[in-house]
């Protein structure tokens, strides 16, 4: 994984640093039972869109929702993120619930199979205007609105390249703070293309001591 200093985004001002996974100090807030810490995965699309949202947000606190797919091994993949109309300030953001309702209605009209996508909207991310990832009182209160779900994931992001994911298991009344997270690269078609190229173009062999290993024929 590249560090923030090694990633070039092409954005002229570079006012927002790329998100970089950190060594998570996960904390399980639990009542009465041991809980396995989940790992949060970000698809390349979600990672990229999140960065662009942060670039365009200015100094305001902006929020977004996203889809979550539960994978084997207690892993949760955030696949897509969506922006909605919202009222924002430097320390507050509030979604327009009517806009979210229209989005759900339009998705179902477009294709009833989109119901599975809508049911997977189990991630709320938002950008803090400063460099702190600790949840505010409003952030904690907001999670009560999602308590009708089995689980929900909250992400808090900063322009300094920090992000923290908290996992809320409403069934067991458990909160796991600061879950570890990773960038998820899983393009099977591209993987097969590269594997086929390696098989067709790469051969094991011996080298003379005079030739450079990567040099072309002169």
C-alpha positions in Angstrom: 0.0 0.0 0.0 1.3 3.4 -0.9 1.7 6.1 1.7 0.0 9.5 1.4 3.2 11.0 0.2 3.6 8.4 -2.6 0.1 8.8 -4.2 -0.4 11.4 -6.9 -4.1 12.3 -7.4 -3.8 14.9 -10.2 -5.6 17.5 -8.1 -3.7 20.8 -8.5 -4.0 22.1 -4.9 -3.5 18.7 -3.2 -5.6 20.2 -0.3 -6.8 16.7 0.7 -4.4 13.9 1.4 -5.1 10.4 0.2 -6.6 8.1 2.8 -4.0 5.6 4.2 -4.8 2.6 6.4 -3.4 3.0 9.9 -2.5 0.6 12.7 -5.9 0.4 14.3 -6.4 0.5 18.0 -9.7 -1.4 18.0 -11.8 -1.2 21.1 -14.8 -3.5 21.6 -17.5 -2.0 23.8 -19.5 -5.1 24.8 -21.8 -6.2 27.5 -21.3 -9.8 28.6 -19.7 -11.6 25.6 -16.5 -11.8 23.6 -16.8 -10.3 20.1 -14.5 -10.8 17.1 -13.2 -7.5 15.6 -14.5 -7.0 12.0 -12.3 -5.8 9.2 -13.7 -3.1 6.9 -12.8 -3.3 3.2 -13.1 -0.4 0.8 -13.6 -1.1 -2.9 -11.3 0.9 -5.2 -14.4 2.7 -6.4 -15.5 3.7 -2.9 -12.0 4.7 -2.0 -11.6 6.9 -5.0 -15.1 8.5 -4.8 -14.5 9.2 -1.1 -11.3 11.0 -1.9 -13.0 13.1 -4.6 -15.9 14.0 -2.2 -13.3 15.2 0.3 -11.6 17.3 -2.3 -14.8 19.0 -3.4 -16.2 19.5 0.1 -14.3 22.6 0.9 -14.2 23.3 4.7 -17.6 21.9 5.4 -18.6 18.7 7.1 -20.2 16.6 4.3 -21.8 13.2 4.7 -22.6 10.2 2.4 -24.1 6.7 2.5 -22.8 3.5 1.1 -23.5 -0.2 0.4 -22.0 -2.9 2.6 -21.6 -6.6 1.7 -20.7 -9.1 4.4 -17.9 -11.4 3.3 -16.3 -14.5 4.9 -13.9 -14.1 7.7 -15.9 -11.3 9.5 -15.1 -8.9 6.7 -17.4 -6.1 5.5 -17.0 -4.6 2.0 -18.1 -1.0 1.3 -18.7 -1.2 -2.4 -20.3 2.1 -3.5 -21.0 5.5 -1.9 -23.8 7.9 -2.7 -24.2 11.7 -2.1 -27.5 13.2 -1.1 -28.9 16.7 -0.7 -27.9 18.0 2.7 -27.5 21.1 4.9 -23.9 21.5 6.1 -21.6 23.8 8.1 -18.1 23.4 9.4 -19.4 21.2 12.2 -22.7 19.8 11.1 -24.4 17.9 8.3 -28.0 16.9 7.9 -29.4 14.8 5.1 -32.6 15.8 3.2 -34.7 12.8 4.0 -37.1 13.6 1.1 -34.1 13.3 -1.3 -33.1 9.9 0.2 -36.8 8.8 -0.2 -36.8 9.9 -3.9 -33.6 8.0 -4.5 -35.1 4.8 -3.1 -38.2 5.2 -5.1 -36.4 6.0 -8.3 -34.0 3.0 -7.8 -37.0 0.6 -7.4 -38.8 2.1 -10.4 -35.7 1.6 -12.5 -35.3 -2.0 -11.5 -37.1 -3.9 -8.7 -33.9 -5.9 -8.3 -32.3 -2.7 -6.9 -34.0 -3.6 -3.6 -31.0 -5.6 -2.7 -28.8 -2.6 -3.2 -31.0 -0.4 -1.1 -31.1 -3.0 1.7 -27.4 -3.0 1.7 -27.1 0.8 2.5 -25.5 0.1 5.8 -22.7 2.7 5.8 -22.6 6.3 6.8 -19.5 8.3 6.2 -18.8 11.9 6.9 -15.9 14.4 6.8 -14.8 16.2 9.9 -13.6 19.8 9.2 -10.6 19.5 11.5 -8.1 16.7 12.0 -9.9 14.7 14.7 -11.7 11.4 14.1 -13.3 11.2 17.5 -17.1 11.1 17.2 -19.1 14.1 18.3 -22.3 13.9 20.4 -24.3 14.4 17.2 -22.3 11.5 15.6 -23.3 9.2 18.5 -26.9 10.3 18.5 -27.1 9.7 14.7 -26.3 6.0 15.1 -29.5 5.6 17.1 -31.4 6.3 13.9 -29.9 3.2 12.2 -30.7 0.9 15.1 -33.5 -0.8 13.2 -30.8 -2.6 11.2 -28.9 -5.7 12.2 -25.6 -3.7 12.0 -24.3 -0.4 10.7 -20.8 1.0 9.9 -19.8 4.6 10.6 -16.8 6.2 9.0 -15.2 9.5 10.2 -12.7 11.1 7.7 -10.3 14.0 7.8 -8.6 16.0 5.2 -5.3 14.9 6.7 -5.8 11.4 5.4 -7.2 9.9 8.6 -10.3 7.7 8.8 -11.8 5.6 11.5 -14.5 3.0 11.1 -16.8 2.0 13.9 -19.0 -1.1 13.7 -22.4 -1.1 15.5 -23.8 -4.6 16.1 -27.4 -3.8 17.1 -28.5 -7.4 17.6 -25.9 -8.0 20.3 -25.8 -4.3 21.5 -22.1 -4.2 20.6 -19.9 -1.3 19.3 -16.5 -2.0 17.9 -14.5 1.3 17.7 -11.7 1.9 15.2 -11.9 -1.3 13.2 -8.9 -2.2 11.0 -9.5 -1.4 7.3 -7.9 -2.3 4.0 -8.2 -1.3 0.3 -10.0 -4.2 -1.5 -8.7 -5.0 -5.0 -10.7 -7.8 -6.6 -11.2 -7.5 -10.3 -11.3 -11.1 -11.4 -11.4 -10.3 -15.2 -8.3 -8.1 -14.9 -6.6 -10.7 -12.7 -7.2 -13.4 -15.3 -5.9 -11.1 -18.1 -2.6 -10.4 -16.2 -2.2 -14.1 -15.2 -2.6 -15.1 -18.9 0.0 -12.5 -19.9 2.4 -13.7 -17.3 1.9 -17.3 -18.6 2.4 -16.2 -22.2 5.3 -13.8 -21.9 7.3 -14.8 -18.8 9.8 -17.8 -18.9 12.2 -19.1 -16.3 15.8 -19.3 -17.7 19.5 -18.8 -16.9 21.4 -15.6 -17.4 25.0 -14.9 -18.4 27.0 -12.8 -16.0 27.6 -10.2 -18.7 23.9 -9.3 -19.5 21.7 -7.1 -17.5 18.6 -8.8 -16.2 16.2 -6.2 -17.5 18.2 -5.0 -20.5 16.8 -5.2 -24.0 18.9 -6.5 -26.9 21.3 -3.9 -28.3 
